[in-house]
């Protein structure tokens, strides 16, 4: 499958608050380059509130 056909992207970040914050530019670049893809973010419960209403994340997966 070529990169142009990506429809679903999962970012896995199960570490600490600072690591989640540092991954935000990645999510923004992914949204810019794949505007129609579903972008989900897996993270721990303690950091979920950081991304609860982030416009570039479609779904939070609490791990």
PDB file of N, H, CA, C and O in Angstrom:
ATOM      1  N   UNK A   1       0.850  -1.178   0.000  1.00  0.00           N
ATOM      2  CA  UNK A   1       0.000   0.000   0.000  1.00  0.00           C
ATOM      3  C   UNK A   1       0.897   1.243   0.000  1.00  0.00           C
ATOM      4  O   UNK A   1       1.829   1.346   0.798  1.00  0.00           O
ATOM      5  N   UNK A   2       0.613   2.157  -0.880  1.00  0.00           N
ATOM      6  H   UNK A   2      -0.144   2.073  -1.528  1.00  0.00           H
ATOM      7  CA  UNK A   2       1.411   3.378  -0.924  1.00  0.00           C
ATOM      8  C   UNK A   2       0.942   4.363   0.144  1.00  0.00           C
ATOM      9  O   UNK A   2      -0.173   4.267   0.656  1.00  0.00           O
ATOM     10  N   UNK A   3       1.801   5.289   0.458  1.00  0.00           N
ATOM     11  H   UNK A   3       2.707   5.367   0.042  1.00  0.00           H
ATOM     12  CA  UNK A   3       1.521   6.267   1.521  1.00  0.00           C
ATOM     13  C   UNK A   3       0.304   7.139   1.180  1.00  0.00           C
ATOM     14  O   UNK A   3      -0.356   7.642   2.089  1.00  0.00           O
ATOM     15  N   UNK A   4       0.000   7.324  -0.080  1.00  0.00           N
ATOM     16  H   UNK A   4       0.536   6.915  -0.819  1.00  0.00           H
ATOM     17  CA  UNK A   4      -1.150   8.139  -0.467  1.00  0.00           C
ATOM     18  C   UNK A   4      -2.470   7.494  -0.073  1.00  0.00           C
ATOM     19  O   UNK A   4      -3.488   8.180   0.020  1.00  0.00           O
ATOM     20  N   UNK A   5      -2.468   6.191   0.160  1.00  0.00           N
ATOM     21  H   UNK A   5      -1.641   5.633   0.084  1.00  0.00           H
ATOM     22  CA  UNK A   5      -3.695   5.463   0.473  1.00  0.00           C
ATOM     23  C   UNK A   5      -3.939   5.289   1.965  1.00  0.00           C
ATOM     24  O   UNK A   5      -4.897   4.620   2.355  1.00  0.00           O
ATOM     25  N   UNK A   6      -3.113   5.864   2.789  1.00  0.00           N
ATOM     26  H   UNK A   6      -2.335   6.407   2.473  1.00  0.00           H
ATOM     27  CA  UNK A   6      -3.298   5.712   4.228  1.00  0.00           C
ATOM     28  C   UNK A   6      -4.635   6.304   4.644  1.00  0.00           C
ATOM     29  O   UNK A   6      -4.937   7.454   4.326  1.00  0.00           O
ATOM     30  N   UNK A   7      -5.430   5.522   5.351  1.00  0.00           N
ATOM     31  H   UNK A   7      -5.185   4.588   5.610  1.00  0.00           H
ATOM     32  CA  UNK A   7      -6.731   5.984   5.813  1.00  0.00           C
ATOM     33  C   UNK A   7      -6.828   6.036   7.328  1.00  0.00           C
ATOM     34  O   UNK A   7      -7.633   6.785   7.880  1.00  0.00           O
ATOM     35  N   UNK A   8      -6.005   5.236   7.997  1.00  0.00           N
ATOM     36  H   UNK A   8      -5.351   4.627   7.548  1.00  0.00           H
ATOM     37  CA  UNK A   8      -6.035   5.193   9.462  1.00  0.00           C
ATOM     38  C   UNK A   8      -4.611   5.274   9.985  1.00  0.00           C
ATOM     39  O   UNK A   8      -3.715   4.586   9.495  1.00  0.00           O
ATOM     40  N   UNK A   9      -4.413   6.118  10.979  1.00  0.00           N
ATOM     41  H   UNK A   9      -5.140   6.677  11.377  1.00  0.00           H
ATOM     42  CA  UNK A   9      -3.101   6.300  11.587  1.00  0.00           C
ATOM     43  C   UNK A   9      -3.280   6.219  13.101  1.00  0.00           C
ATOM     44  O   UNK A   9      -4.183   6.839  13.662  1.00  0.00           O
ATOM     45  N   UNK A  10      -2.418   5.455  13.751  1.00  0.00           N
ATOM     46  H   UNK A  10      -1.684   4.951  13.295  1.00  0.00           H
ATOM     47  CA  UNK A  10      -2.454   5.347  15.196  1.00  0.00           C
ATOM     48  C   UNK A  10      -1.121   5.825  15.759  1.00  0.00           C
ATOM     49  O   UNK A  10      -0.066   5.287  15.423  1.00  0.00           O
ATOM     50  N   UNK A  11      -1.178   6.834  16.611  1.00  0.00           N
ATOM     51  H   UNK A  11      -2.035   7.271  16.884  1.00  0.00           H
ATOM     52  CA  UNK A  11      -0.003   7.317  17.318  1.00  0.00           C
ATOM     53  C   UNK A  11      -0.054   6.693  18.709  1.00  0.00           C
ATOM     54  O   UNK A  11      -1.037   6.846  19.433  1.00  0.00           O
ATOM     55  N   UNK A  12       1.010   5.992  19.072  1.00  0.00           N
ATOM     56  H   UNK A  12       1.809   5.867  18.484  1.00  0.00           H
ATOM     57  CA  UNK A  12       1.056   5.330  20.373  1.00  0.00           C
ATOM     58  C   UNK A  12       2.039   6.081  21.260  1.00  0.00           C
ATOM     59  O   UNK A  12       3.230   6.164  20.960  1.00  0.00           O
ATOM     60  N   UNK A  13       1.524   6.622  22.353  1.00  0.00           N
ATOM     61  H   UNK A  13       0.556   6.554  22.597  1.00  0.00           H
ATOM     62  CA  UNK A  13       2.349   7.368  23.295  1.00  0.00           C
ATOM     63  C   UNK A  13       1.858   7.034  24.696  1.00  0.00           C
ATOM     64  O   UNK A  13       0.973   7.704  25.226  1.00  0.00           O
ATOM     65  N   UNK A  14       2.433   6.001  25.290  1.00  0.00           N
ATOM     66  H   UNK A  14       3.152   5.456  24.859  1.00  0.00           H
ATOM     67  CA  UNK A  14       1.963   5.555  26.597  1.00  0.00           C
ATOM     68  C   UNK A  14       2.897   6.004  27.714  1.00  0.00           C
ATOM     69  O   UNK A  14       2.962   5.363  28.763  1.00  0.00           O
ATOM     70  N   UNK A  15       3.607   7.081  27.500  1.00  0.00           N
ATOM     71  H   UNK A  15       3.554   7.602  26.648  1.00  0.00           H
ATOM     72  CA  UNK A  15       4.559   7.557  28.502  1.00  0.00           C
ATOM     73  C   UNK A  15       3.977   8.725  29.305  1.00  0.00           C
ATOM     74  O   UNK A  15       2.814   8.687  29.706  1.00  0.00           O
ATOM     75  N   UNK A  16       4.756   9.720  29.530  1.00  0.00           N
ATOM     76  H   UNK A  16       5.701   9.751  29.204  1.00  0.00           H
ATOM     77  CA  UNK A  16       4.420  10.793  30.448  1.00  0.00           C
ATOM     78  C   UNK A  16       3.880  12.031  29.733  1.00  0.00           C
ATOM     79  O   UNK A  16       3.878  12.101  28.504  1.00  0.00           O
ATOM     80  N   UNK A  17       3.428  12.993  30.510  1.00  0.00           N
ATOM     81  H   UNK A  17       3.429  12.937  31.508  1.00  0.00           H
ATOM     82  CA  UNK A  17       2.814  14.216  29.980  1.00  0.00           C
ATOM     83  C   UNK A  17       3.746  14.923  28.996  1.00  0.00           C
ATOM     84  O   UNK A  17       3.317  15.319  27.912  1.00  0.00           O
ATOM     85  N   UNK A  18       4.998  15.081  29.360  1.00  0.00           N
ATOM     86  H   UNK A  18       5.347  14.760  30.241  1.00  0.00           H
ATOM     87  CA  UNK A  18       5.952  15.766  28.476  1.00  0.00           C
ATOM     88  C   UNK A  18       6.110  15.074  27.145  1.00  0.00           C
ATOM     89  O   UNK A  18       6.262  15.734  26.117  1.00  0.00           O
ATOM     90  N   UNK A  19       6.078  13.758  27.145  1.00  0.00           N
ATOM     91  H   UNK A  19       5.954  13.222  27.981  1.00  0.00           H
ATOM     92  CA  UNK A  19       6.189  13.006  25.893  1.00  0.00           C
ATOM     93  C   UNK A  19       4.974  13.223  25.001  1.00  0.00           C
ATOM     94  O   UNK A  19       5.099  13.301  23.778  1.00  0.00           O
ATOM     95  N   UNK A  20       3.801  13.321  25.613  1.00  0.00           N
ATOM     96  H   UNK A  20       3.699  13.258  26.605  1.00  0.00           H
ATOM     97  CA  UNK A  20       2.585  13.584  24.841  1.00  0.00           C
ATOM     98  C   UNK A  20       2.665  14.980  24.220  1.00  0.00           C
ATOM     99  O   UNK A  20       2.342  15.158  23.045  1.00  0.00           O
ATOM    100  N   UNK A  21       3.090  15.956  25.000  1.00  0.00           N
ATOM    101  H   UNK A  21       3.353  15.812  25.954  1.00  0.00           H
ATOM    102  CA  UNK A  21       3.217  17.327  24.492  1.00  0.00           C
ATOM    103  C   UNK A  21       4.219  17.371  23.331  1.00  0.00           C
ATOM    104  O   UNK A  21       3.985  18.054  22.335  1.00  0.00           O
ATOM    105  N   UNK A  22       5.321  16.649  23.459  1.00  0.00           N
ATOM    106  H   UNK A  22       5.512  16.094  24.269  1.00  0.00           H
ATOM    107  CA  UNK A  22       6.325  16.647  22.396  1.00  0.00           C
ATOM    108  C   UNK A  22       5.846  15.930  21.131  1.00  0.00           C
ATOM    109  O   UNK A  22       6.418  16.131  20.059  1.00  0.00           O
ATOM    110  N   UNK A  23       4.822  15.111  21.239  1.00  0.00           N
ATOM    111  H   UNK A  23       4.358  14.948  22.109  1.00  0.00           H
ATOM    112  CA  UNK A  23       4.301  14.418  20.059  1.00  0.00           C
ATOM    113  C   UNK A  23       3.226  15.227  19.322  1.00  0.00           C
ATOM    114  O   UNK A  23       2.798  14.832  18.237  1.00  0.00           O
ATOM    115  N   UNK A  24       2.792  16.337  19.889  1.00  0.00           N
ATOM    116  H   UNK A  24       3.140  16.658  20.770  1.00  0.00           H
ATOM    117  CA  UNK A  24       1.747  17.144  19.242  1.00  0.00           C
ATOM    118  C   UNK A  24       2.142  17.671  17.864  1.00  0.00           C
ATOM    119  O   UNK A  24       1.300  17.660  16.965  1.00  0.00           O
ATOM    120  N   UNK A  25       3.383  18.133  17.646  1.00  0.00           N
ATOM    121  H   UNK A  25       4.067  18.142  18.376  1.00  0.00           H
ATOM    122  CA  UNK A  25       3.738  18.554  16.277  1.00  0.00           C
ATOM    123  C   UNK A  25       3.614  17.414  15.262  1.00  0.00           C
ATOM    124  O   UNK A  25       3.274  17.651  14.103  1.00  0.00           O
ATOM    125  N   UNK A  26       3.887  16.188  15.690  1.00  0.00           N
ATOM    126  H   UNK A  26       4.164  15.995  16.632  1.00  0.00           H
ATOM    127  CA  UNK A  26       3.721  15.041  14.802  1.00  0.00           C
ATOM    128  C   UNK A  26       2.268  14.904  14.365  1.00  0.00           C
ATOM    129  O   UNK A  26       1.987  14.692  13.185  1.00  0.00           O
ATOM    130  N   UNK A  27       1.354  15.023  15.309  1.00  0.00           N
ATOM    131  H   UNK A  27       1.582  15.195  16.268  1.00  0.00           H
ATOM    132  CA  UNK A  27      -0.072  14.896  14.995  1.00  0.00           C
ATOM    133  C   UNK A  27      -0.495  15.999  14.026  1.00  0.00           C
ATOM    134  O   UNK A  27      -1.277  15.752  13.108  1.00  0.00           O
ATOM    135  N   UNK A  28       0.008  17.194  14.223  1.00  0.00           N
ATOM    136  H   UNK A  28       0.644  17.395  14.968  1.00  0.00           H
ATOM    137  CA  UNK A  28      -0.343  18.309  13.339  1.00  0.00           C
ATOM    138  C   UNK A  28       0.179  18.079  11.923  1.00  0.00           C
ATOM    139  O   UNK A  28      -0.514  18.388  10.953  1.00  0.00           O
ATOM    140  N   UNK A  29       1.381  17.547  11.794  1.00  0.00           N
ATOM    141  H   UNK A  29       1.944  17.297  12.581  1.00  0.00           H
ATOM    142  CA  UNK A  29       1.948  17.263  10.473  1.00  0.00           C
ATOM    143  C   UNK A  29       1.195  16.117   9.797  1.00  0.00           C
ATOM    144  O   UNK A  29       0.947  16.149   8.591  1.00  0.00           O
ATOM    145  N   UNK A  30       0.836  15.108  10.589  1.00  0.00           N
ATOM    146  H   UNK A  30       1.037  15.082  11.568  1.00  0.00           H
ATOM    147  CA  UNK A  30       0.051  14.015  10.021  1.00  0.00           C
ATOM    148  C   UNK A  30      -1.283  14.522   9.474  1.00  0.00           C
ATOM    149  O   UNK A  30      -1.687  14.137   8.376  1.00  0.00           O
ATOM    150  N   UNK A  31      -1.964  15.377  10.222  1.00  0.00           N
ATOM    151  H   UNK A  31      -1.636  15.690  11.113  1.00  0.00           H
ATOM    152  CA  UNK A  31      -3.257  15.911   9.773  1.00  0.00           C
ATOM    153  C   UNK A  31      -3.080  16.740   8.503  1.00  0.00           C
ATOM    154  O   UNK A  31      -3.900  16.670   7.588  1.00  0.00           O
ATOM    155  N   UNK A  32      -2.014  17.517   8.457  1.00  0.00           N
ATOM    156  H   UNK A  32      -1.348  17.573   9.201  1.00  0.00           H
ATOM    157  CA  UNK A  32      -1.763  18.358   7.279  1.00  0.00           C
ATOM    158  C   UNK A  32      -1.504  17.501   6.035  1.00  0.00           C
ATOM    159  O   UNK A  32      -1.978  17.820   4.945  1.00  0.00           O
ATOM    160  N   UNK A  33      -0.753  16.418   6.208  1.00  0.00           N
ATOM    161  H   UNK A  33      -0.369  16.158   7.094  1.00  0.00           H
ATOM    162  CA  UNK A  33      -0.383  15.583   5.069  1.00  0.00           C
ATOM    163  C   UNK A  33      -1.420  14.516   4.724  1.00  0.00           C
ATOM    164  O   UNK A  33      -1.442  14.010   3.602  1.00  0.00           O
ATOM    165  N   UNK A  34      -2.275  14.174   5.681  1.00  0.00           N
ATOM    166  H   UNK A  34      -2.257  14.584   6.593  1.00  0.00           H
ATOM    167  CA  UNK A  34      -3.309  13.159   5.464  1.00  0.00           C
ATOM    168  C   UNK A  34      -4.648  13.697   5.980  1.00  0.00           C
ATOM    169  O   UNK A  34      -5.177  13.185   6.967  1.00  0.00           O
ATOM    170  N   UNK A  35      -5.192  14.709   5.334  1.00  0.00           N
ATOM    171  H   UNK A  35      -4.762  15.125   4.533  1.00  0.00           H
ATOM    172  CA  UNK A  35      -6.381  15.392   5.861  1.00  0.00           C
ATOM    173  C   UNK A  35      -7.623  14.513   5.970  1.00  0.00           C
ATOM    174  O   UNK A  35      -8.510  14.813   6.770  1.00  0.00           O
ATOM    175  N   UNK A  36      -7.711  13.457   5.203  1.00  0.00           N
ATOM    176  H   UNK A  36      -6.991  13.213   4.553  1.00  0.00           H
ATOM    177  CA  UNK A  36      -8.901  12.606   5.265  1.00  0.00           C
ATOM    178  C   UNK A  36      -8.698  11.346   6.103  1.00  0.00           C
ATOM    179  O   UNK A  36      -9.643  10.584   6.308  1.00  0.00           O
ATOM    180  N   UNK A  37      -7.489  11.119   6.584  1.00  0.00           N
ATOM    181  H   UNK A  37      -6.722  11.738   6.417  1.00  0.00           H
ATOM    182  CA  UNK A  37      -7.202   9.922   7.378  1.00  0.00           C
ATOM    183  C   UNK A  37      -7.806  10.055   8.776  1.00  0.00           C
ATOM    184  O   UNK A  37      -7.957  11.158   9.301  1.00  0.00           O
ATOM    185  N   UNK A  38      -8.144   8.921   9.357  1.00  0.00           N
ATOM    186  H   UNK A  38      -8.022   8.025   8.930  1.00  0.00           H
ATOM    187  CA  UNK A  38      -8.601   8.877  10.752  1.00  0.00           C
ATOM    188  C   UNK A  38      -7.342   8.767  11.611  1.00  0.00           C
ATOM    189  O   UNK A  38      -6.600   7.790  11.503  1.00  0.00           O
ATOM    190  N   UNK A  39      -7.102   9.757  12.456  1.00  0.00           N
ATOM    191  H   UNK A  39      -7.705  10.550  12.544  1.00  0.00           H
ATOM    192  CA  UNK A  39      -5.910   9.779  13.300  1.00  0.00           C
ATOM    193  C   UNK A  39      -6.333   9.542  14.740  1.00  0.00           C
ATOM    194  O   UNK A  39      -7.029  10.359  15.343  1.00  0.00           O
ATOM    195  N   UNK A  40      -5.898   8.405  15.281  1.00  0.00           N
ATOM    196  H   UNK A  40      -5.333   7.741  14.791  1.00  0.00           H
ATOM    197  CA  UNK A  40      -6.202   8.046  16.659  1.00  0.00           C
ATOM    198  C   UNK A  40      -4.919   8.146  17.489  1.00  0.00           C
ATOM    199  O   UNK A  40      -3.813   8.071  16.954  1.00  0.00           O
ATOM    200  N   UNK A  41      -5.084   8.315  18.781  1.00  0.00           N
ATOM    201  H   UNK A  41      -5.982   8.376  19.216  1.00  0.00           H
ATOM    202  CA  UNK A  41      -3.944   8.511  19.681  1.00  0.00           C
ATOM    203  C   UNK A  41      -4.141   7.608  20.894  1.00  0.00           C
ATOM    204  O   UNK A  41      -5.134   7.725  21.611  1.00  0.00           O
ATOM    205  N   UNK A  42      -3.182   6.701  21.116  1.00  0.00           N
ATOM    206  H   UNK A  42      -2.376   6.606  20.533  1.00  0.00           H
ATOM    207  CA  UNK A  42      -3.237   5.820  22.282  1.00  0.00           C
ATOM    208  C   UNK A  42      -2.352   6.407  23.373  1.00  0.00           C
ATOM    209  O   UNK A  42      -1.189   6.737  23.139  1.00  0.00           O
ATOM    210  N   UNK A  43      -2.926   6.533  24.577  1.00  0.00           N
ATOM    211  H   UNK A  43      -3.870   6.265  24.767  1.00  0.00           H
ATOM    212  CA  UNK A  43      -2.180   7.112  25.680  1.00  0.00           C
ATOM    213  C   UNK A  43      -2.716   6.611  27.008  1.00  0.00           C
ATOM    214  O   UNK A  43      -3.756   5.953  27.056  1.00  0.00           O
ATOM    215  N   UNK A  44      -2.004   6.923  28.092  1.00  0.00           N
ATOM    216  H   UNK A  44      -1.160   7.457  28.052  1.00  0.00           H
ATOM    217  CA  UNK A  44      -2.425   6.468  29.414  1.00  0.00           C
ATOM    218  C   UNK A  44      -3.494   7.409  29.963  1.00  0.00           C
ATOM    219  O   UNK A  44      -3.593   8.554  29.522  1.00  0.00           O
ATOM    220  N   UNK A  45      -4.297   6.937  30.925  1.00  0.00           N
ATOM    221  H   UNK A  45      -4.216   6.007  31.284  1.00  0.00           H
ATOM    222  CA  UNK A  45      -5.391   7.757  31.444  1.00  0.00           C
ATOM    223  C   UNK A  45      -4.952   9.116  31.985  1.00  0.00           C
ATOM    224  O   UNK A  45      -5.662  10.109  31.824  1.00  0.00           O
ATOM    225  N   UNK A  46      -3.807   9.159  32.614  1.00  0.00           N
ATOM    226  H   UNK A  46      -3.231   8.352  32.745  1.00  0.00           H
ATOM    227  CA  UNK A  46      -3.344  10.398  33.237  1.00  0.00           C
ATOM    228  C   UNK A  46      -3.074  11.510  32.216  1.00  0.00           C
ATOM    229  O   UNK A  46      -3.140  12.689  32.565  1.00  0.00           O
ATOM    230  N   UNK A  47      -2.775  11.159  30.976  1.00  0.00           N
ATOM    231  H   UNK A  47      -2.722  10.202  30.692  1.00  0.00           H
ATOM    232  CA  UNK A  47      -2.450  12.175  29.974  1.00  0.00           C
ATOM    233  C   UNK A  47      -3.587  12.429  28.972  1.00  0.00           C
ATOM    234  O   UNK A  47      -3.465  13.289  28.100  1.00  0.00           O
ATOM    235  N   UNK A  48      -4.671  11.694  29.098  1.00  0.00           N
ATOM    236  H   UNK A  48      -4.770  10.996  29.806  1.00  0.00           H
ATOM    237  CA  UNK A  48      -5.759  11.786  28.122  1.00  0.00           C
ATOM    238  C   UNK A  48      -6.389  13.174  28.053  1.00  0.00           C
ATOM    239  O   UNK A  48      -6.806  13.610  26.980  1.00  0.00           O
ATOM    240  N   UNK A  49      -6.459  13.855  29.163  1.00  0.00           N
ATOM    241  H   UNK A  49      -6.119  13.500  30.034  1.00  0.00           H
ATOM    242  CA  UNK A  49      -7.108  15.172  29.190  1.00  0.00           C
ATOM    243  C   UNK A  49      -6.386  16.185  28.301  1.00  0.00           C
ATOM    244  O   UNK A  49      -7.004  17.143  27.836  1.00  0.00           O
ATOM    245  N   UNK A  50      -5.102  15.990  28.061  1.00  0.00           N
ATOM    246  H   UNK A  50      -4.600  15.212  28.439  1.00  0.00           H
ATOM    247  CA  UNK A  50      -4.335  16.901  27.198  1.00  0.00           C
ATOM    248  C   UNK A  50      -4.871  16.933  25.768  1.00  0.00           C
ATOM    249  O   UNK A  50      -4.792  17.958  25.090  1.00  0.00           O
ATOM    250  N   UNK A  51      -5.409  15.822  25.322  1.00  0.00           N
ATOM    251  H   UNK A  51      -5.474  14.989  25.872  1.00  0.00           H
ATOM    252  CA  UNK A  51      -5.846  15.720  23.924  1.00  0.00           C
ATOM    253  C   UNK A  51      -7.348  15.549  23.771  1.00  0.00           C
ATOM    254  O   UNK A  51      -7.836  15.295  22.670  1.00  0.00           O
ATOM    255  N   UNK A  52      -8.072  15.685  24.849  1.00  0.00           N
ATOM    256  H   UNK A  52      -7.676  15.891  25.744  1.00  0.00           H
ATOM    257  CA  UNK A  52      -9.515  15.395  24.841  1.00  0.00           C
ATOM    258  C   UNK A  52     -10.241  16.090  23.684  1.00  0.00           C
ATOM    259  O   UNK A  52     -11.084  15.456  23.048  1.00  0.00           O
ATOM    260  N   UNK A  53      -9.964  17.323  23.390  1.00  0.00           N
ATOM    261  H   UNK A  53      -9.279  17.837  23.907  1.00  0.00           H
ATOM    262  CA  UNK A  53     -10.658  18.050  22.314  1.00  0.00           C
ATOM    263  C   UNK A  53      -9.700  18.575  21.249  1.00  0.00           C
ATOM    264  O   UNK A  53      -9.962  19.599  20.617  1.00  0.00           O
ATOM    265  N   UNK A  54      -8.614  17.881  21.059  1.00  0.00           N
ATOM    266  H   UNK A  54      -8.402  17.050  21.572  1.00  0.00           H
ATOM    267  CA  UNK A  54      -7.632  18.334  20.064  1.00  0.00           C
ATOM    268  C   UNK A  54      -8.223  18.184  18.663  1.00  0.00           C
ATOM    269  O   UNK A  54      -8.731  17.114  18.327  1.00  0.00           O
ATOM    270  N   UNK A  55      -8.170  19.231  17.842  1.00  0.00           N
ATOM    271  H   UNK A  55      -7.758  20.100  18.115  1.00  0.00           H
ATOM    272  CA  UNK A  55      -8.835  19.190  16.530  1.00  0.00           C
ATOM    273  C   UNK A  55      -8.206  18.220  15.534  1.00  0.00           C
ATOM    274  O   UNK A  55      -8.851  17.845  14.554  1.00  0.00           O
ATOM    275  N   UNK A  56      -6.959  17.807  15.765  1.00  0.00           N
ATOM    276  H   UNK A  56      -6.435  18.111  16.561  1.00  0.00           H
ATOM    277  CA  UNK A  56      -6.298  16.910  14.811  1.00  0.00           C
ATOM    278  C   UNK A  56      -6.380  15.445  15.203  1.00  0.00           C
ATOM    279  O   UNK A  56      -5.880  14.587  14.476  1.00  0.00           O
ATOM    280  N   UNK A  57      -6.994  15.140  16.332  1.00  0.00           N
ATOM    281  H   UNK A  57      -7.400  15.837  16.923  1.00  0.00           H
ATOM    282  CA  UNK A  57      -7.120  13.766  16.805  1.00  0.00           C
ATOM    283  C   UNK A  57      -8.594  13.347  16.728  1.00  0.00           C
ATOM    284  O   UNK A  57      -9.475  14.018  17.266  1.00  0.00           O
ATOM    285  N   UNK A  58      -8.836  12.237  16.055  1.00  0.00           N
ATOM    286  H   UNK A  58      -8.120  11.692  15.618  1.00  0.00           H
ATOM    287  CA  UNK A  58     -10.213  11.768  15.904  1.00  0.00           C
ATOM    288  C   UNK A  58     -10.695  10.978  17.114  1.00  0.00           C
ATOM    289  O   UNK A  58     -11.841  11.129  17.539  1.00  0.00           O
ATOM    290  N   UNK A  59      -9.826  10.137  17.670  1.00  0.00           N
ATOM    291  H   UNK A  59      -8.896  10.015  17.325  1.00  0.00           H
ATOM    292  CA  UNK A  59     -10.253   9.308  18.795  1.00  0.00           C
ATOM    293  C   UNK A  59      -9.084   9.072  19.742  1.00  0.00           C
ATOM    294  O   UNK A  59      -7.948   8.881  19.309  1.00  0.00           O
ATOM    295  N   UNK A  60      -9.376   9.088  21.032  1.00  0.00           N
ATOM    296  H   UNK A  60     -10.299   9.244  21.384  1.00  0.00           H
ATOM    297  CA  UNK A  60      -8.385   8.741  22.047  1.00  0.00           C
ATOM    298  C   UNK A  60      -8.625   7.309  22.479  1.00  0.00           C
ATOM    299  O   UNK A  60      -9.758   6.904  22.740  1.00  0.00           O
ATOM    300  N   UNK A  61      -7.555   6.555  22.549  1.00  0.00           N
ATOM    301  H   UNK A  61      -6.635   6.884  22.336  1.00  0.00           H
ATOM    302  CA  UNK A  61      -7.616   5.184  23.026  1.00  0.00           C
ATOM    303  C   UNK A  61      -6.837   5.153  24.322  1.00  0.00           C
ATOM    304  O   UNK A  61      -5.616   5.310  24.326  1.00  0.00           O
ATOM    305  N   UNK A  62      -7.545   4.949  25.425  1.00  0.00           N
ATOM    306  H   UNK A  62      -8.537   4.821  25.421  1.00  0.00           H
ATOM    307  CA  UNK A  62      -6.924   4.955  26.738  1.00  0.00           C
ATOM    308  C   UNK A  62      -6.386   3.552  27.018  1.00  0.00           C
ATOM    309  O   UNK A  62      -7.117   2.564  26.946  1.00  0.00           O
ATOM    310  N   UNK A  63      -5.090   3.489  27.338  1.00  0.00           N
ATOM    311  H   UNK A  63      -4.497   4.291  27.397  1.00  0.00           H
ATOM    312  CA  UNK A  63      -4.434   2.200  27.580  1.00  0.00           C
ATOM    313  C   UNK A  63      -3.952   2.133  29.006  1.00  0.00           C
ATOM    314  O   UNK A  63      -3.371   1.128  29.415  1.00  0.00           O
TER     315      UNK A  63
END
